[in-house]
Amino acid sequence: MFQIKDFASIAASMMNYAKATQGRITDFTVGSVARTLMESPAIEIEELYQQMWLGLKEAIPTAVYNGFGFAKLPAQAARGVVSVSLSPGPAQTIGAGARFVTGSTGYLATTDVAVTTGQTTVLVPVAAETAGIAPPVLQNDPFAAALPRSLGAVAHAALQQALPIRILGWLKQSM
């Protein structure tokens, strides 16, 4: 099992080895020349342990994916609900495909939503125009929409991104 050693453990191991294998150098107190000569490489060895650990953490999800022959999942569109404020008026329908834009990301209504006479707020389910990673949309983020009677639109709640795949405790973004 791989175990990360810290600086103190590495330096102590080096000094214990020196004490056990020779008898000429006996001063291993803090600040001594012998101790300093052992602590210097111990710092670098600790850095190597950290780099090795980070490399392993990055390699494991890919190795599991490749080792079991899993195919990459297709990207999914971010989904959520947009709350549209309307001026009072006659009944209408917000059709599937109605476009809502926030920042540089466009979202399309996924179903027809009926608006009754006098209704001033309606919730519209939406999905991103393009699948994959989209910028986060938080609750009450504004949307632009070209709808009759529209006074404005905001995200009803944070829009949900396509969920990452969890394999053996490691995260692998779906692509």
C-alpha positions in Angstrom: 0.0 0.0 0.0 1.3 3.5 -0.9 1.7 5.7 2.1 2.8 9.3 2.1 5.7 10.1 4.4 6.1 13.6 5.7 9.4 15.5 6.2 9.7 14.6 9.9 9.3 10.8 9.2 11.8 10.9 6.3 14.4 12.8 8.3 14.0 10.5 11.3 14.3 7.4 9.1 17.5 8.8 7.6 19.0 9.6 11.0 18.0 6.2 12.4 19.7 4.5 9.4 22.9 6.5 9.9 23.0 5.7 13.7 22.4 2.0 13.0 25.0 1.6 10.2 28.0 3.5 11.5 29.4 4.9 14.8 31.6 7.8 13.7 28.9 10.5 13.5 27.1 10.9 16.7 25.8 14.4 16.8 22.3 14.5 15.3 20.9 17.4 17.3 19.0 20.2 15.7 21.4 22.5 13.9 24.2 19.9 13.6 26.0 19.5 10.3 25.0 15.8 9.9 21.4 16.5 10.6 21.3 19.4 8.2 22.8 17.3 5.5 20.0 14.8 6.0 17.2 17.2 6.3 17.9 18.9 3.0 17.2 15.9 0.8 14.3 15.0 3.2 12.5 18.1 2.0 12.9 17.1 -1.6 11.8 13.5 -1.0 8.7 14.8 0.7 7.9 16.8 -2.4 8.4 13.7 -4.5 5.9 11.8 -2.3 3.3 14.6 -2.8 3.8 14.6 -6.6 3.5 10.8 -6.7 0.3 11.0 -4.7 -1.2 13.6 -7.0 -0.2 11.6 -10.1 -1.9 8.5 -8.7 -5.0 10.4 -7.9 -5.2 11.6 -11.5 -4.4 8.2 -13.0 -6.8 6.0 -11.0 -10.1 7.1 -12.6 -8.7 6.9 -16.1 -7.2 3.4 -15.4 -10.5 2.2 -14.0 -12.4 3.5 -17.0 -9.9 2.0 -19.5 -9.4 -1.2 -17.5 -13.1 -2.2 -17.5 -13.6 -0.9 -21.1 -16.3 1.6 -20.1 -17.3 3.9 -23.0 -17.5 7.6 -22.4 -21.0 8.7 -21.7 -22.4 11.3 -24.1 -22.6 14.9 -22.8 -26.0 16.0 -21.3 -27.5 19.4 -21.4 -27.9 21.3 -18.1 -31.5 21.5 -17.0 -33.7 23.6 -14.8 -36.7 25.8 -14.4 -37.0 29.5 -15.3 -39.5 31.7 -13.5 -41.1 34.1 -16.0 -42.9 37.3 -14.8 -45.7 38.4 -17.1 -47.9 41.4 -17.3 -51.6 40.6 -16.8 -53.3 39.7 -20.1 -55.1 37.0 -22.1 -54.2 33.3 -22.1 -51.2 32.3 -24.1 -48.8 29.4 -24.5 -45.1 29.5 -24.1 -44.1 27.0 -26.7 -41.5 24.3 -26.5 -38.3 25.7 -28.0 -38.8 29.3 -26.6 -35.3 30.7 -26.1 -34.0 32.1 -22.8 -30.5 33.5 -22.6 -28.3 34.3 -19.7 -24.8 35.5 -20.3 -23.5 33.6 -23.4 -25.6 30.5 -22.8 -28.9 29.8 -24.4 -31.6 27.6 -22.9 -34.7 26.2 -24.7 -38.1 25.5 -23.1 -38.6 21.7 -23.1 -42.4 21.6 -23.1 -45.3 23.8 -23.9 -46.4 25.8 -20.9 -50.0 27.2 -20.7 -50.4 30.7 -19.2 -54.0 31.4 -18.1 -55.8 34.7 -18.3 -54.4 37.2 -15.8 -51.5 34.9 -14.7 -48.4 36.9 -13.8 -45.8 34.2 -13.1 -45.1 30.9 -14.8 -42.4 28.3 -14.4 -40.9 27.0 -17.6 -38.7 23.9 -17.7 -35.6 24.5 -19.8 -32.5 22.7 -21.1 -29.2 24.2 -22.4 -29.0 24.5 -26.2 -25.7 22.7 -26.2 -24.8 19.6 -24.2 -21.7 19.6 -22.0 -20.4 21.8 -19.3 -22.2 25.2 -19.1 -21.5 28.1 -16.9 -23.3 27.9 -13.5 -26.7 29.5 -13.3 -27.8 30.4 -9.7 -31.2 31.1 -8.3 -32.5 34.5 -9.4 -29.9 34.9 -12.2 -31.7 37.0 -14.9 -32.6 35.7 -18.3 -33.5 37.5 -21.5 -36.5 36.2 -23.4 -38.6 37.5 -26.3 -42.0 36.5 -25.1 -45.3 38.4 -25.3 -46.2 40.1 -22.0 -42.8 39.2 -20.5 -41.6 41.6 -17.8 -38.5 39.5 -17.1 -37.3 36.0 -16.3 -35.0 34.6 -13.6 -33.7 31.2 -12.7 -36.3 29.6 -10.3 -33.5 27.6 -8.7 -29.9 26.8 -9.5 -29.9 25.0 -12.9 -28.6 21.4 -12.6 -25.5 20.6 -14.6 -25.0 17.1 -16.1 -24.0 15.0 -13.2 -20.4 13.6 -13.0 -20.0 9.8 -12.9 -18.8 8.4 -9.6 -16.6 5.3 -9.9 -15.0 3.7 -6.9 -15.0 7.0 -5.0 -13.3 9.0 -7.7 -15.0 11.6 -9.9 -14.9 11.5 -13.7 -16.6 14.3 -15.5 -19.0 13.0 -18.2 -17.8 14.3 -21.6 
